Amino acid sequence: MTYIDRRQLLRGTAALAAAAALTPIDSPAYAAAALGAAQPLDGRPFPAYDYTRANKLPREMTGYWTKSFDVGGVTRTAKVYISAETPIRAYYTVVAVPDRADTAEFLQSSGWRDVADRRQEGLFVLEPGPSGWADAEQEAAYVAAALGFYQSNNYFSIFGENYFVGYGNGAPALEAWAVANPLKVIAQAYVDSPGLNAAYLASYASREYDGQTQYSPVDFPAGFRLIRYDETVLPTWYIRPEKHRAGASVAYWKRSNDTVSACSYDDVLGTVYRQRPGSGRWMTSHAGPISKVAVQTHGAATRQIVEFLTAYTRYENSFAYGNQLYERADFRRLGIEVHTMQVEGFVREYLVYRPRSARRNAPVLFVWPGDSQTDKVFVDATQWWKVADREGILLVFVCEQYSRTSVVVSHRDSLAFYRQLRDVITARYDVDPTRFYSTGQSAGSGVTQNLAIAFPEYFAAVASSSFPTAPNAAGTVSLDGVAYPASGRKIPNYLIYGYGDIQGFVGTLWDDTQNQTDSWAQYHLGVDGLVLSDVDTIAGRRSGFHDRFQTWTWYDKGARVPILKLTRNVYRSHNTTAEEPPLLWDFLKHYSREIAPDGTVTRYYSPSAFDRPGDRRRI
């Protein structure tokens, strides 16, 4: 453990005075070489593909970088630190350093560099102008320019949701952006901050989120109450705030997080206001009241800030009604395994999670993320790990391969990858090969659905979201650019999509528009010997938070068990929400299949999900 001499720091710059509040710091990286001068990104060619690494940013992009911006004729800069093992779509912490800080020295002495190295994550660092930080509204153009670059560039890629930490006079500039863009911030902490003024906060508080999405608009029912900006749950920690100036900010975030009026005290966090039990906030409709606002009048260690922030994750940064705050998976504590294998000549990554609840002969669920959504992204975005904990499932998350740039991934060699994974999982773990299932979101749903059509014998059942597929006019589906004939054989299948989803998926099976969802249903109904009118109810059965799920079910005529199911989430766009995996698993878990030596597939349905011996029935 390394301690920083508090008296020496207090005699130094304001930046080091801020760092003094963050001691002691566990920081073995201090023994490493200093960061030195940042290398410029301005004019630098985009990095080449690095196929020697599975799900990592190119090796040439690791290290310490600087990027400049022209803001009203003044050159401003921001820094980027990328650890040696930072993956594609990693979490980043956005740090606003205090006035007069030497950024490299601050990242080193405060421990933030070590945090990035240990956690295999990145840092994006906002810096004051030549005369120091101006007030938050004057800094808005700089913050917008810097974060605009950070959110979309071809040098590195980010998770898409962010942790914010601001110091001193840099804190309000960062907080102001969070107030204006709360869907994009997971959690935030501000050290020695004066906070924001009440007028600025009020200018955003009553703004409402409408039904516009980047795909298709969501039409709300009559009398529906829109979510306000100041109802966006966002965990917040104020550390040693300016006593007489930060009150408006603290009050704003308490209201936003729907906290109780009575506080509790925590040795680390200080005074804590927890989200109200039974809170009706949209952003915690699945996880429950997990958020909080805390105020600590003393200092805090960097590691304590990190622990506060990284207890949380968030997903869906553009549509409020699908945005959710969750508990972040701790890979080390959970024992999530990270593996690689060679697939068609390329090294590929995959994750395996075998929870303690998984018994002998555990069922296996293969999870295919959406385009650009890596295996690590999808652990948190879907919260499948919590379903696995509860249900005893062995999860296998597939990671994609570098695609349209060297910092983005998409699906490749999926058929070969699955065949290899199936054999490895069967040999290495105590699993039930009659209960292999597949799920996926978006492009990952496309993989799942195409496998179900071409190779239904691979799975006992499939259930996926936001990408229906069907055979083309030639009667084939495509996997990795290769056409495979549709098998014409039944497989239990469940699909969920959003009201505001990709245009080719939206609507219902009873409207006048023929699209991919209609084609998906027509193929599987035909294979199952059913027609559209065999549905349980044309209106759809409603369930979930605000009755958001509208579900139609078709039953196998022989066994009278569900064989095809479709749900429309009327309050989401294209991106997944963790409210859906429990629905998908509740469908999947009832099915098994056996394959005879001659290749004949026999399928079974168990009302108890195979908990009661002898209750399965043949489909």
N, C-alpha and C positions, 0 to 999 in steps of 0.2 A: 504494500500500500504506500502511495506517495502522498506526502502532505505538502501544501504550499504555505510558505511563510506569510501569514496574514498581515503582519506589520509592514513587510517589504512591499506587498501588493498595494496596500493602502497608500503607500508613499508614491506609487507609480501612477500610471495613466488611469483614466476612467475605465478603460477596458479591463485592465488587470484588477481594478477595484471590484468590478462586477464578477470577475472570476474568483475573487477571494470569498465571495458568498457561496461558492460551489465546492468548498473543501470539507472533508477529505475526498479524494477522487481515486478510485481504483483504476490505474492507468499504466499497464505494462508497456504501452506503445511509447511512453516517454523515453524508453531506452533506444527506440528506433531513431533513424536520422530525421532531422528537422524537415518540415515540408519544403522549405526553400521558396524560390520564386515560382509563381504560378505560370503555367504555359498557356499561351493565347489560343483561344478557339476561333478568334476572328480570322476568317479566310482559310482556316485549316480544312483540308479535304475530309470528307466523312470517312469513318473507319471502314476498313476492309472486313469482309466476312472472316470469322475465326472459327473454322469447323473443328478445331482441336478441342474446343470447350463446349460442354453441353449446358445450355441455358445460362450463359454468362455474357456480360458485355465484352466486346473485343478487348483483348489484353492491352492494346495500344491506348485504350481510353481510360485505363485506371490511372489514378494519380490526382494531381492538383491543377486546376484549370482556371482561367479568367476569361470573362466575356464582357465586352463593352457595349454601351448603348448611348445613342445620342438622344438626350432628353431636353428639348427646348434649347438646343445649341450647346448644352453642357454634356461633356462625356462622363458617364457614370459606369461603374463596373459591378459585377457580381462574380462570385467564385463558386466553383464546383469541386467537390471532393468525391472521388469514386474509389471505393476500396477494391483490393485486388480480386476479390471473389464476388463482386456485386452481380447479381443475376439480371436477366432481362426483366423489365417491369418491377424493379425493386421498390421498397419503401424508401422515401427520402424525408429528412427533416429539413425544413426551411428555417434558417437561422438569420435573424437580423442582429448584427453585432452592434455594440454600443459606440458612441462617438469616440474618435481618436484611437480606435482599435487598429492594431496591426493584425489583420485577419489570420494569417498563418500562425502567429504567436498565440492568438486567442483560441483558435481551434485546438492547438496543442495543449496549452495550459489549462483550459477548461475541461479537457477530456473528450471533446466532440469527435476529434479524429479517431481516438481509440474506440469510441462508441461505434462509429461507422465500420472500422476494421473488424471489431468483435462480432458485430451483427450482420456483416456482409451487406451493408446498406450504403446509401449516398447522402451527401449534404449539399444543399444549395444555399448560398450565403449572400444575403443582401448587405450592402455596404453604404455608409453615409457619403454624402457629397463632399466637395472640397471644404465647405464651411460647416460640416457636420449635418446631422439630421434636421430637416425642417419639420413643420407640423405635418400631421397625417395627410391632410387634404393636399398640401403642396407636394408631398411625396407620391401621390397617387399615380402620376404618369410614369415615374421611375419604376414603382412596384409593378404596375401593369406591364411595362415593357419587359422587365426581367422575368416575371412569372409567365408571361406569354411565351417567351423563349423556352423556359424551363418545362412548360407543359407539353410542348410539341417541337421536337428537333430531332435530327438524325445522328446526333453524337451519343445520346444515351436515352433510355426510355424509363418511365416512372410507373408506379402502381396506379396513379390517377387520383388518389386521395392522399392527403399530406398531413404531416405533423408540423406545427408552427411553434417556434420558440423565439421570442423577441426580448432584447436587452435594452434597458435604459430608454433613451429617446428614439431608438429604433423600433421599440415595441409597438407604439401606436400606429406606425405606418403598416406594419404587418397585421395588426388587429383590425385596422380599417378595411383591409382587403378581405379578411375573414367575415366581417359583418356584411360585406357586399356579396360574398360568395361562400356562404356557410356550408353548402352541399359538398364543397371540395376540401374541407378541412376535417380530419378525423378527431383531433384533440389539440389543445393549445396551452402554452404556458408563457407567462410574461414576467420578467424579472426587473425590479426597480422601475416599473412603468408608471408614467403619469396618467395612463388611460386615455380614453376618448371623451370628447365633450358630449353633453346630452343632446345637443342639436343634431350632431352627426348621427348618433345612434337613432334618434327619432326619425331621421330622414329615410331609414331603411326598415324600421320596426314594422310598419303597417303594410309594407309591400307584400303582394300575394303571388303565389306560384300558380300559374294557369296550366292548361292542359296541353300546351304546345310541347312537342318532342322533336328530336332530330329525325324521326321516322314518320309516324302517323299521329295526328292529334287525338287526344283523349277527350271525349265528350262526357261531362259530368251530369249526373241526374239533377232534376229540379230540386232546389233547396240545399244543394251540396255546399258545404262551407269550405272555402279554399284555405290552404295553410299559409300563415303569415311568416315572414322572415324571422320574426322574433319568437317563433314556435319551432325553430330548427334546433334540435338537441345537439349540443356541442360541448363535450367535457372541457372545463377551463380551470386553470390553476394560476392564481396571482401570487407571486412571491415577492415579498417586501415592497408592496405597491406604495406609491406616494399617497399618504394618508388622506389628504384633503382634496385630491384631484381624481383619484381612480374610482370613486364611489359610483359614478354613473355607469361605468363599464361593468363593475361587479353586479350592480342591480340588473343591467340588461341581460347578462348571461344567466343570472338566477331565474329570471322570467323565461328566457329561452329554454332553459333546461327543466322548467316546471318543478323547481325545487320546493321542498318543505320550508316553512318559515323558521322552524327551530333548527339550530345547528348542533353539530357534535364536534368533538375535538379529536384530532389525530396527531400523534407525535411528529410525523413527517409532513403531512399536508396542512396542518394547522386547523383553522376553523373550516368545517366541511358542511356544505348544504347539499343533501342528496336529492335525487329526483324523487318525486312524490310516488309512493306506492299506489298502484292503480292509475298512473298517469296515462292519459289518452293520446300522448304524442305519437304521430305517425312514424317517426324515425326509430322508435323503440317498440313498435307493435309486436315484433317477434322476440327480441331479446329481453324485453321487460325493462323496468326502471333502473338501468345500469349507470346512468350518467351522474355527474356531480359537478359542483363548483366549489373550489377551495381557495382560501386566503391564508397565506403563511407570512407572518410579520418578520420572521427570521430568514436566514439563508437556507439553501437546499443544495445538495450535491447533484452534479449532472446526472449521475446514475439514478437518482431519485426522480428527476424530471423524466428521464427515459422510461422508468418503470411506470410512472403515471400515464404518459402518452401511449406507450405500446401495450397497455392493457386493452386498448381499443383498436378496432378496425372499422372500416366503413365501405359501402359499395353503392354504386350508381351516383355519378356526380353531376348529372344534367337534368334529372326529372325527380322532383321532390317526393312524389307519391310512391316511388319505388326505392327511394334512398333509405338506407337502414344503418344504424349503429350497432355493432356487435362486439363480443369479446374476441380478442385476437388469439389465434392458436399459438401456443408456446411449443415449438417443435421439439425442443430438448425435453421439456417436462412430459409431453405426451408420448415421446418416443417415435415420432414420425421419421421413417427411414428415407434417406435420399440415395438413390442408386443410379447408375448409368449402365448402358449396354450399347453394343454396336448393332445398328439397324441399317441394312443396305449400305454399309460402308461409312456410316456417320455415327458419331457418339451421340446418344440420346439420354435424357434424364427421365426418371419416373420416381414417384413417391409411393411408399406403402405405409398405411396406418393400420396396425393391428391392435385395437384397444384391449384393455384388460377384460372387458366384457365378452370378447370373442371366445367362444368355447371351441372344443374340437369340432371338426367338420364345419367350420364357419362359412357362411355365404360370402361371395366375393362380388364387389361392385367395381366395375371399370368406369372411370370418370374421364370424359373427354372435354377439356375446356373449349371455350369459344375462340375464334380467331384472335390472335395476339394475347390471349389470356393464358399465362403459363400455369403449370401445375401448382406452383407456390401461390400464385394469385388466387387460384380457384379453391385452395384449402380454406382461405378466409372468406372469399366472396360468397361461397355457397353454404359454409358452415356444415358441410357433410360430416366433418369430424364429430360434431355433437350428435348427429343422428347415429353414427357408428358407435359412439360411447353408449348410447341408450339401447341400441338394437343388436350389438355384437357383430357388426359387419366388418370384414376386412376390405379396406379401400385401396384401390390402385389408381393413382392420378397420372395420366399420360401427359408428358410435356411435348410441345411442338418443336419444330425445327426452324432455323433462321429462314426468313421469307423475303418480303419485298425490300427490306433494308437489313443491315447487319445488327440492328438493335430491336428487331421485331420478329416474332415467330408466327407460324401457322402450321396447319396439319400437313404431314408428309409421310409417305410410306406407312399409312395407318394399318393396312391389312397385314403387312409383314410384322409391324410392331406388335399388333395384338397377338398374332400367332406365337411370337417369341415370349411375350409377357405371360400368356396363358400357360405355356409350358414351364416357365420359371416359377410362377406362383404355385402351380400344382406340385412342383418338385420341392419347393423350399418351405411351404407353409402347410399347416394342417387345415385343409379347406374341403368343402363339398363341391366337387366338379359338376354335380347336377344342379347347383344353384349359383351359376355364374350369370351376372346381370350387366347391362350396359346403360349408361346415362350420359348426357352431355348437354351443353348449352350452345345455341347458335351454330357455328360451324361444327362444333363437337356433337351437337344433335344431328347434324347432317351425316357425320360418320356413323353414329349409332343407328340412325334410321336406314341408311344404305346397307349396313351390315345386316340389319334385321330383314331386309328384303332379299338380299343376295345369299346370305348365310345364316338363316334363322336358327339352324342347329347349334350355333355357337353359344346361344343364351337361353336361359329359361324364360326370360321376359325382358323387355326394354321399356324405358320411360325417360323422356328427354324434353327439352324446352326450346322453343323459338327457332326451329328449323325443321319443317316437315319435308319429306322427300317422297317421290313416287317414280315408278318406271317411266321412261320416255316413250315416244311413239314406237321405237324399236324394241320395247320391252326390256330395257337394260337400265342399270344404275351405274354411276361412275365412282370408283374408289381410286384415288391417286392417279386420276387421268386414264384409268383402264376400265373398259365397259364390262360389266358382269350381268348375265341374264337374271331377271327376277325369278325367284324360286317358285312363286305361287303357293308357298306353304305358310300356314298360319303361325303366328307368334303373338302372345299377349303384348299389347302395346298401349302406351299412354303418352300423350303429348300435351304440354302446357304452352300457351302463347299469350302475348299481351294485347290489350285493346289498342295501345299505341305502338305496336310492333312494326317490323319491316312491312312495307305496303303489300307485298305478295303473300302475307300470312293473315292479314286482319279480316274482320267481318265474322260471319257465322256460316255454317253449312247450309243455312236456309235463306240466305240473301240471294240477290240476283248476280253476284259476281263470282266467277269461277277463278280460283287461285290455287296456290300450292297446298293449302290446307284441305281444300275440297279434293284435290287429286290424291293426297295422302289417305284421306278417309275412304274414298272410292276404291282404292286398291285394296286396303285391308278389309273393308267390309266385303268386298267380292271374294277375297281369299277365305274369309270366315263364314261365307255362305249367308251373309246378312245384307239388308238394305237400309238406307238412311232412316226410314220410318220405323225400324225396329228399336229406335232409341228409347230410353226409359222415360224421358220427358223432353219435349221440344224446347220448353222454357229454360231448361238447365237448372240444376240444383245449386242453390247459393250457400256459400259458407265462407269462413275466414273473417278477418278484420274488415269492418264495414261491408260485409258480404262481397268481398272482392273477387271470390272465385265462383265462376259460373261453369258447371260441369255437366257433361253429357256422357252416358255410359251405354254400351251395347253388350249384351250377354250371349255367350255361346249357347246355341239352341239345344245342344245335346246335354251338356253338363249344367247349364243354367248358372254359369259363373261369369264374371266380367272378363271380356276378351279384348275390348277396345274402349278407350276412354279419352276424352278431350276436355280440357279446361281452358277457359279464357280468363286471365287475370285482368279485370276491368280497370285496375288502377296502376298499371305499369306500362312502361315502354318496352324496349327490346331486352335490356339487361336483366339478368336474373335477380331474384331476391331469395334470401334464405328461408322465407316462408314456404317455398315450393319443394325443396328436397324431402321434407317429411311426407308431403302428399305423394311424391314419386315413389318413396320407399314403401309407403302403405299399400301401394299397388303391387310393386315388384315382389315383395316378400312372400306372397302367397303361392308362387309358382316354382315348379322344378321341371326338369326334363331328363330323360334317359335316352341314350343312343345305343341301339342294338349293333352287333357286329356287322350287319348288312347295311348300316347307316340309317335305319328306320328310327324316327324320333317319336317318343311317347311323352306327352306333357301331362302334368298333374297340377291340381289346385288344392291347397290346404287352407281351410277357414282359419285355423289357428296359426298359420305361418310356420307349420311343422313343429310346433311346440307340443302338440298332442299326437302321439304315435297312432297311426292307423286312420287319421281323419282325411287323408288326401283322397281326391277323386280324379279320375281320368278325364281329360278334356277331349 
